[in-house]
Amino acid sequence: MTDAKMMERVEVLHARLEVLKLEHRDLDEAIRAMGERTSIDMLALSRLKKRKLALKDQIARIEDELTPDIIA
């Protein structure tokens, strides 16, 4: 891969990472708000938590790809 393509890929990954982190924070807020209600839709809450976990996994994969391997 050329340097230009590599830099473009890194920029795309950084942008994707920011979008995923924002969505993760939004889900966290939605889960918190749902938990404060008197009647909780457990199925909806479970789906939000599952989506949040999937986002966390995607974030971790992108961060791993962006972090250079350091040989000690």
C-alpha positions as a Markdown table, in Angstrom:
| # | Residue | x | y | z |
|---|---|---|---|---|
| 1 | Met | 0.0 | 0.0 | 0.0 |
| 2 | Thr | 1.3 | 3.4 | -0.9 |
| 3 | Asp | 2.0 | 6.0 | 1.7 |
| 4 | Ala | -0.9 | 8.2 | 0.4 |
| 5 | Lys | -3.4 | 5.3 | 0.6 |
| 6 | Met | -2.1 | 4.4 | 4.0 |
| 7 | Met | -2.6 | 7.9 | 5.3 |
| 8 | Glu | -6.1 | 8.0 | 3.7 |
| 9 | Arg | -7.0 | 4.7 | 5.4 |
| 10 | Val | -5.8 | 6.1 | 8.8 |
| 11 | Glu | -7.9 | 9.2 | 8.3 |
| 12 | Val | -10.9 | 7.1 | 7.5 |
| 13 | Leu | -10.3 | 4.9 | 10.5 |
| 14 | His | -10.0 | 7.9 | 12.8 |
| 15 | Ala | -13.3 | 9.4 | 11.5 |
| 16 | Arg | -15.1 | 6.0 | 11.8 |
| 17 | Leu | -13.7 | 5.7 | 15.4 |
| 18 | Glu | -15.1 | 9.1 | 16.4 |
| 19 | Val | -18.5 | 8.2 | 15.0 |
| 20 | Leu | -18.5 | 4.9 | 16.8 |
| 21 | Lys | -17.5 | 6.6 | 20.1 |
| 22 | Leu | -20.2 | 9.1 | 19.7 |
| 23 | Glu | -22.8 | 6.4 | 19.1 |
| 24 | His | -21.5 | 4.5 | 22.1 |
| 25 | Arg | -21.9 | 7.5 | 24.4 |
| 26 | Asp | -25.4 | 8.1 | 23.0 |
| 27 | Leu | -26.4 | 4.5 | 23.8 |
| 28 | Asp | -24.9 | 4.9 | 27.3 |
| 29 | Glu | -27.1 | 7.9 | 27.9 |
| 30 | Ala | -30.2 | 6.1 | 26.4 |
| 31 | Ile | -29.5 | 3.1 | 28.7 |
| 32 | Arg | -29.1 | 5.3 | 31.7 |
| 33 | Ala | -32.3 | 7.2 | 30.9 |
| 34 | Met | -34.3 | 4.0 | 30.3 |
| 35 | Gly | -33.1 | 2.7 | 33.6 |
| 36 | Glu | -34.5 | 5.7 | 35.4 |
| 37 | Arg | -38.1 | 5.0 | 34.2 |
| 38 | Thr | -40.6 | 3.4 | 36.4 |
| 39 | Ser | -41.5 | 0.8 | 33.8 |
| 40 | Ile | -38.6 | -0.7 | 31.9 |
| 41 | Asp | -38.9 | -2.5 | 28.6 |
| 42 | Met | -36.3 | -5.2 | 29.3 |
| 43 | Leu | -36.2 | -6.4 | 25.7 |
| 44 | Ala | -35.4 | -2.9 | 24.4 |
| 45 | Leu | -32.9 | -2.4 | 27.2 |
| 46 | Ser | -31.2 | -5.7 | 26.3 |
| 47 | Arg | -31.0 | -4.7 | 22.7 |
| 48 | Leu | -29.4 | -1.3 | 23.5 |
| 49 | Lys | -26.8 | -3.0 | 25.7 |
| 50 | Lys | -26.1 | -5.6 | 23.0 |
| 51 | Arg | -25.6 | -2.8 | 20.5 |
| 52 | Lys | -23.4 | -0.9 | 22.9 |
| 53 | Leu | -21.2 | -4.0 | 23.4 |
| 54 | Ala | -20.9 | -4.5 | 19.6 |
| 55 | Leu | -19.8 | -0.9 | 19.3 |
| 56 | Lys | -17.2 | -1.4 | 22.0 |
| 57 | Asp | -15.8 | -4.3 | 20.1 |
| 58 | Gln | -15.7 | -2.3 | 16.8 |
| 59 | Ile | -14.0 | 0.5 | 18.6 |
| 60 | Ala | -11.4 | -1.8 | 20.1 |
| 61 | Arg | -10.6 | -3.4 | 16.7 |
| 62 | Ile | -10.1 | 0.1 | 15.1 |
| 63 | Glu | -7.9 | 1.3 | 18.0 |
| 64 | Asp | -5.8 | -1.9 | 17.7 |
| 65 | Glu | -5.4 | -1.3 | 13.9 |
| 66 | Leu | -4.4 | 2.3 | 14.5 |
| 67 | Thr | -1.9 | 1.5 | 17.3 |
| 68 | Pro | 1.5 | 0.6 | 15.9 |
| 69 | Asp | 3.0 | -2.6 | 17.1 |
| 70 | Ile | 5.9 | -1.9 | 19.4 |
| 71 | Ile | 8.5 | -4.6 | 19.6 |
| 72 | Ala | 10.1 | -4.6 | 23.0 |
